[in-house]
Amino acid sequence: MRGQKKWNGIFFLMMMVIGIFVLSGCEPEPLEETIPVSVRVITAETELVERAYGYIGIIDTESLQKLSFPANGKVDSIAVTEGDWVEADQILATLDPETVQLQVDASRAQWEAARSQVEKASAAVNFARDTYEKMEILYQSGAVSAFERDQAKLQLDTLIEDRNAAYQVWEQAQAGFAGAGKIADESVIRATAPGYVVSILNEPGEFVGAGYPVIVMRDAESRVRLFATQDEVVDLQVGQLARCTFGEKVCSGTVDWIAEVPDSATLTYEVQVKLEESDLRLGTIVNVDLILKRVQAIQIPIQGIMNDETGDYVYVVENGEIHKKAIIRKEIENTFVEVDGIEPGDQVVVMGMAYVEEGQTVSVREMEE
């Protein structure tokens, strides 16, 4: 009985030891979790890429036209404002008809006075001629002296000169009167061709002189003046495409003229771009791109390019894994680089590439997200 109790005690002690061992040393190790590195990518696409020189230019025009009234007068109305587009023959301004009529009346009075002077001068010439002819007969008969005859001839010649001068005044008065009649019919300023109103120099109620500019217009064609360096001008040619931007406004054009001789002060060459259509005001400062060529290419952000002793490369993601691809840099435009070695559809890593290596599994997000 005592022996049985002894074996029971030994068995219980062994079970306790085994239990303690199980609890302290045989617990299984936990599994390690691996979180993939997150990278951002762009999907490579072939797109139209421009090669261009960029400039700052100024809007100019091929010609300015200063329009005026053909007579003195008070401005009655101005029918346009600066910057307006107008069509050919459109009325731009009118004169007060009363002031025009006053000039017509004055021209008529001058013409009538000049005609009266011609009539008087002609009558005086006829009388002096009769007198001279009589004096010549008397001289031949010895009734008067040569001096008396010569005095009559001098009088005739003087009156003829006076009559001729009166004729000139009359002809001028006739032209003025005829013009005044025409002015009365054309007491308006009309656009001679389509274009833009550049400036208005007078207001209704102001008195203007004949021929004094009232409205300044430019033609429909605008051009941009810019200056290219000696290195750049060798790549430019007449007919080259150009794009002009001012804020949100964009207009197209072509290179119309390139100076043969550089500016003596800056050693740059003036280039003029003829715009197809533009409502930009003269003197506007604009950005101009002179397009050298257009090509189909793949561009990626310059931040995605890495390099080592083998050259330039990028990381791409294929089936969730990182792979290294060698590339060749070409043209750089702002923060993008045209490259060879990438195919359309490749997922190029542009953020997070410093934390990955060949064959590593990654979590991918598009750059736009």
C-alpha positions as CSV (number, residue, x, y, z in Angstrom):
1,M,0.0,0.0,0.0
2,R,2.8,2.3,0.9
3,G,4.6,1.3,-2.4
4,Q,1.5,2.1,-4.4
5,K,1.3,5.7,-2.9
6,K,5.0,6.2,-3.7
7,W,4.4,5.4,-7.5
8,N,1.4,7.6,-7.6
9,G,3.5,10.5,-6.2
10,I,6.2,9.9,-8.8
11,F,3.7,9.8,-11.7
12,F,2.1,13.1,-10.5
13,L,5.4,14.8,-10.3
14,M,6.4,13.7,-13.8
15,M,3.1,15.0,-15.2
16,M,3.7,18.4,-13.6
17,V,7.2,18.6,-15.1
18,I,5.9,17.7,-18.5
19,G,3.2,20.4,-18.2
20,I,5.6,23.0,-17.2
21,F,7.9,22.1,-20.1
22,V,5.0,22.3,-22.6
23,L,3.8,25.7,-21.3
24,S,7.3,27.2,-21.3
25,G,9.3,25.8,-24.1
26,C,7.2,24.1,-26.8
27,E,4.9,27.0,-27.8
28,P,5.1,27.4,-31.7
29,E,6.8,30.6,-33.2
30,P,4.5,33.2,-34.8
31,L,4.5,33.7,-38.6
32,E,6.2,36.9,-40.0
33,E,4.0,39.2,-42.2
34,T,5.7,40.8,-45.3
35,I,4.1,44.1,-46.5
36,P,4.9,44.9,-50.1
37,V,6.6,48.3,-50.8
38,S,4.2,50.8,-52.4
39,V,5.3,52.5,-55.6
40,R,3.7,54.9,-58.0
41,V,3.8,54.4,-61.7
42,I,2.8,56.0,-65.0
43,T,1.8,53.9,-68.0
44,A,4.0,54.8,-70.9
45,E,2.2,56.0,-74.0
46,T,3.4,57.1,-77.4
47,E,2.3,60.7,-78.1
48,L,2.9,63.6,-80.4
49,V,5.9,65.6,-79.1
50,E,6.9,69.0,-80.3
51,R,10.4,70.4,-80.6
52,A,10.3,74.1,-80.3
53,Y,12.2,77.3,-79.4
54,G,10.4,79.5,-76.9
55,Y,10.4,83.3,-77.1
56,I,8.8,86.4,-75.8
57,G,7.3,88.5,-78.6
58,I,5.3,91.7,-79.1
59,I,2.1,92.1,-81.2
60,D,2.7,94.4,-84.1
61,T,1.0,95.1,-87.4
62,E,2.0,95.4,-91.0
63,S,0.3,98.7,-91.5
64,L,-1.6,101.4,-89.6
65,Q,-4.1,103.6,-91.4
66,K,-5.0,107.1,-90.1
67,L,-8.5,108.1,-91.2
68,S,-9.7,111.7,-91.3
69,F,-12.5,113.9,-92.5
70,P,-12.0,115.8,-95.8
71,A,-13.2,119.0,-94.2
72,N,-13.0,121.1,-91.1
73,G,-15.9,120.6,-88.8
74,K,-17.4,119.5,-85.5
75,V,-17.5,115.7,-84.8
76,D,-21.1,114.7,-84.6
77,S,-20.7,111.0,-83.7
78,I,-18.2,108.2,-83.2
79,A,-19.7,104.8,-84.0
80,V,-17.0,102.5,-82.8
81,T,-14.8,101.9,-79.7
82,E,-11.1,101.0,-79.5
83,G,-10.5,97.3,-80.2
84,D,-13.7,96.9,-82.3
85,W,-13.5,94.7,-85.5
86,V,-15.0,96.6,-88.4
87,E,-15.9,95.6,-92.0
88,A,-15.0,97.4,-95.1
89,D,-17.2,100.5,-95.8
90,Q,-18.6,100.5,-92.3
91,I,-19.3,104.0,-90.9
92,L,-16.9,104.9,-88.1
93,A,-17.6,108.6,-87.5
94,T,-19.7,111.6,-88.8
95,L,-19.4,115.4,-89.0
96,D,-22.0,117.8,-87.8
97,P,-23.8,118.6,-91.1
98,E,-24.3,122.3,-90.1
99,T,-20.6,122.9,-89.9
100,V,-20.1,121.2,-93.2
101,Q,-22.7,123.3,-94.8
102,L,-21.0,126.5,-93.5
103,Q,-17.9,125.4,-95.4
104,V,-19.8,124.7,-98.5
105,D,-21.3,128.2,-98.3
106,A,-17.9,129.8,-97.7
107,S,-16.4,127.9,-100.7
108,R,-19.3,129.1,-102.9
109,A,-18.7,132.7,-101.8
110,Q,-14.9,132.4,-102.5
111,W,-15.7,131.0,-105.9
112,E,-18.1,133.8,-106.8
113,A,-15.7,136.5,-105.6
114,A,-12.9,135.0,-107.7
115,R,-15.2,134.8,-110.7
116,S,-16.1,138.4,-110.3
117,Q,-12.4,139.4,-110.2
118,V,-11.7,137.4,-113.4
119,E,-14.6,139.3,-115.1
120,K,-13.3,142.7,-114.0
121,A,-9.7,141.8,-115.0
122,S,-10.8,140.6,-118.4
123,A,-12.8,143.8,-119.0
124,A,-9.7,145.8,-118.0
125,V,-7.5,143.8,-120.4
126,N,-10.0,144.3,-123.3
127,F,-10.0,148.1,-122.6
128,A,-6.2,148.3,-122.4
129,R,-5.9,146.3,-125.6
130,D,-8.2,148.7,-127.5
131,T,-6.2,151.6,-126.2
132,Y,-2.9,150.1,-127.2
133,E,-4.1,149.3,-130.7
134,K,-5.3,152.9,-131.1
135,M,-2.0,154.2,-129.8
136,E,-0.1,152.0,-132.3
137,I,-2.1,153.6,-135.2
138,L,-1.5,157.1,-133.9
139,Y,2.2,156.3,-133.5
140,Q,2.4,155.1,-137.1
141,S,0.8,158.4,-138.2
142,G,3.1,160.4,-136.0
143,A,0.3,161.7,-133.8
144,V,1.9,160.2,-130.5
145,S,5.4,159.5,-129.4
146,A,7.0,156.1,-129.0
147,F,7.0,156.6,-125.3
148,E,3.2,157.1,-125.2
149,R,2.8,153.9,-127.3
150,D,5.1,152.0,-125.0
151,Q,3.3,153.1,-121.9
152,A,0.0,151.8,-123.4
153,K,1.8,148.5,-124.1
154,L,3.1,148.2,-120.5
155,Q,-0.3,148.9,-119.2
156,L,-1.8,146.1,-121.3
157,D,0.9,143.6,-120.2
158,T,0.4,144.4,-116.5
159,L,-3.4,144.0,-116.8
160,I,-2.9,140.6,-118.6
161,E,-0.7,139.4,-115.7
162,D,-3.4,140.5,-113.2
163,R,-6.1,138.7,-115.2
164,N,-4.0,135.5,-115.3
165,A,-3.5,135.7,-111.6
166,A,-7.2,136.2,-111.1
167,Y,-7.8,133.1,-113.3
168,Q,-5.5,131.0,-111.0
169,V,-7.4,132.2,-107.9
170,W,-10.7,131.4,-109.6
171,E,-9.5,127.9,-110.6
172,Q,-8.5,127.2,-107.0
173,A,-11.8,128.5,-105.8
174,Q,-13.6,126.3,-108.4
175,A,-11.7,123.2,-107.1
176,G,-12.5,124.2,-103.5
177,F,-16.1,124.6,-104.3
178,A,-16.3,121.3,-106.1
179,G,-14.6,119.6,-103.2
180,A,-16.9,121.3,-100.7
181,G,-19.8,119.8,-102.6
182,K,-18.2,116.4,-102.4
183,I,-17.5,116.9,-98.7
184,A,-21.1,117.6,-98.0
185,D,-22.0,114.2,-99.5
186,E,-19.1,112.5,-97.7
187,S,-19.1,114.0,-94.2
188,V,-18.4,110.5,-92.8
189,I,-15.4,108.3,-92.1
190,R,-15.7,104.8,-93.5
191,A,-13.5,101.8,-93.0
192,T,-11.5,101.3,-96.2
193,A,-10.9,97.6,-95.4
194,P,-11.7,95.0,-92.7
195,G,-9.6,95.5,-89.5
196,Y,-9.4,96.6,-85.9
197,V,-9.8,100.1,-84.4
198,V,-6.5,100.9,-82.7
199,S,-7.3,104.3,-81.3
200,I,-9.9,107.1,-81.4
201,L,-8.3,110.6,-81.2
202,N,-11.5,112.8,-80.9
203,E,-14.8,112.8,-79.2
204,P,-18.2,114.0,-80.4
205,G,-18.5,117.8,-80.1
206,E,-14.8,118.5,-80.7
207,F,-13.7,120.5,-83.7
208,V,-11.3,118.8,-86.1
209,G,-9.3,120.1,-89.0
210,A,-9.5,118.7,-92.5
211,G,-7.1,115.8,-92.9
212,Y,-6.4,115.6,-89.2
213,P,-6.5,111.9,-88.0
214,V,-9.6,111.0,-86.0
215,I,-9.5,107.2,-86.1
216,V,-6.5,104.9,-86.4
217,M,-7.0,101.4,-87.7
218,R,-4.9,98.3,-88.4
219,D,-5.5,95.7,-91.0
220,A,-6.9,92.2,-90.2
221,E,-3.5,90.6,-90.2
222,S,-1.4,90.8,-87.0
223,R,2.2,89.8,-86.6
224,V,4.6,89.2,-83.7
225,R,8.1,90.5,-83.5
226,L,10.8,88.5,-81.6
227,F,14.5,88.1,-81.6
228,A,16.5,84.9,-82.0
229,T,20.1,84.2,-81.2
230,Q,22.8,83.3,-83.7
231,D,22.7,79.7,-82.6
232,E,18.9,79.5,-82.9
233,V,18.4,81.4,-86.2
234,V,20.2,78.7,-88.2
235,D,17.3,76.3,-87.3
236,L,14.6,78.8,-88.4
237,Q,13.1,79.3,-91.8
238,V,10.2,81.2,-93.5
239,G,7.0,79.2,-93.3
240,Q,7.8,77.5,-90.1
241,L,4.8,76.9,-87.8
242,A,4.4,79.1,-84.7
243,R,2.0,79.2,-81.7
244,C,1.3,82.4,-79.8
245,T,-0.2,82.4,-76.3
246,F,-1.5,85.2,-74.0
247,G,-3.2,83.9,-70.9
248,E,-5.9,81.5,-72.2
249,K,-5.8,82.9,-75.7
250,V,-3.9,80.8,-78.3
251,C,-3.4,81.7,-82.0
252,S,-1.4,80.1,-84.8
253,G,0.8,81.5,-87.4
254,T,3.9,81.1,-89.6
255,V,7.3,82.7,-89.7
256,D,7.0,85.4,-92.3
257,W,10.4,87.2,-92.3
258,I,13.9,86.6,-90.8
259,A,16.4,89.4,-90.7
260,E,19.6,88.8,-92.7
261,V,21.7,91.1,-90.5
262,P,21.7,91.0,-86.7
263,D,21.0,93.9,-84.5
264,S,24.2,95.8,-83.9
265,A,23.6,96.1,-80.1
266,T,22.2,92.7,-79.2
267,L,23.6,90.6,-82.0
268,T,20.2,88.9,-82.3
269,Y,18.1,88.5,-85.4
270,E,14.6,89.9,-85.7
271,V,11.9,87.4,-86.7
272,Q,8.4,88.2,-87.7
273,V,5.5,85.8,-87.3
274,K,2.3,86.3,-89.3
275,L,-0.7,85.3,-87.3
276,E,-3.7,83.7,-88.9
277,E,-6.3,85.4,-86.7
278,S,-5.8,87.5,-83.6
279,D,-7.7,90.2,-81.7
280,L,-4.8,90.9,-79.4
281,R,-4.0,94.6,-79.1
282,L,-0.9,96.2,-80.5
283,G,2.0,96.1,-78.0
284,T,0.7,93.0,-76.2
285,I,3.6,90.8,-74.8
286,V,3.0,87.2,-75.7
287,N,4.8,83.8,-75.5
288,V,5.8,82.4,-78.9
289,D,6.8,78.8,-79.7
290,L,8.5,78.3,-83.1
291,I,8.0,74.6,-83.8
292,L,11.0,72.9,-85.2
293,K,9.5,69.4,-85.6
294,R,6.8,67.1,-84.4
295,V,7.5,63.4,-83.6
296,Q,5.8,60.4,-82.0
297,A,7.7,59.6,-78.8
298,I,7.5,58.3,-75.3
299,Q,8.1,60.8,-72.5
300,I,8.6,60.1,-68.8
301,P,9.1,62.3,-65.8
302,I,12.8,63.0,-65.3
303,Q,12.5,62.0,-61.6
304,G,11.9,58.4,-62.7
305,I,15.3,58.0,-64.3
306,M,18.2,56.4,-62.3
307,N,21.8,55.6,-63.3
308,D,24.7,53.5,-62.3
309,E,28.0,52.3,-63.9
310,T,26.0,50.7,-66.7
311,G,24.1,53.9,-67.7
312,D,20.6,55.2,-67.3
313,Y,17.7,52.9,-66.4
314,V,14.2,52.9,-65.0
315,Y,12.2,50.4,-62.9
316,V,9.1,48.9,-64.4
317,V,6.5,46.7,-62.8
318,E,5.6,43.4,-64.5
319,N,3.1,41.1,-62.9
320,G,3.5,42.9,-59.6
321,E,7.3,42.6,-59.6
322,I,10.1,45.1,-60.1
323,H,12.4,44.8,-63.1
324,K,15.2,47.1,-64.3
325,K,15.2,48.4,-67.9
326,A,18.0,50.2,-69.6
327,I,17.1,53.4,-71.4
328,I,18.6,56.1,-73.7
329,R,17.8,59.7,-72.9
330,K,16.9,62.0,-75.8
331,E,15.3,65.4,-75.7
332,I,14.4,67.1,-72.4
333,E,11.3,69.3,-72.2
334,N,10.7,70.9,-68.8
335,T,10.4,68.0,-66.4
336,F,9.9,65.3,-69.0
337,V,12.4,63.3,-71.0
338,E,12.0,61.6,-74.3
339,V,13.5,58.1,-74.0
340,D,14.2,55.0,-76.0
341,G,14.0,51.5,-74.4
342,I,10.5,51.7,-73.0
343,E,7.4,50.2,-74.7
344,P,3.9,51.6,-74.8
345,G,2.0,50.1,-71.8
346,D,5.0,49.7,-69.6
347,Q,4.4,50.7,-66.0
348,V,7.3,53.0,-65.1
349,V,8.0,53.6,-61.5
350,V,8.3,57.4,-60.8
351,M,8.0,57.3,-56.9
352,G,9.4,54.8,-54.5
353,M,12.1,53.5,-56.8
354,A,14.8,54.1,-54.1
355,Y,13.3,51.4,-51.9
356,V,13.0,48.5,-54.4
357,E,15.3,46.0,-56.1
358,E,15.1,43.6,-59.0
359,G,12.4,40.9,-58.6
360,Q,10.8,42.5,-55.5
361,T,7.0,42.3,-55.2
362,V,5.4,45.8,-54.9
363,S,2.1,47.4,-54.4
364,V,1.2,49.7,-57.4
365,R,-0.7,52.9,-57.7
366,E,-1.0,55.1,-60.8
367,M,0.5,58.5,-60.4
368,E,-2.8,60.3,-61.1
369,E,-4.4,58.7,-58.1
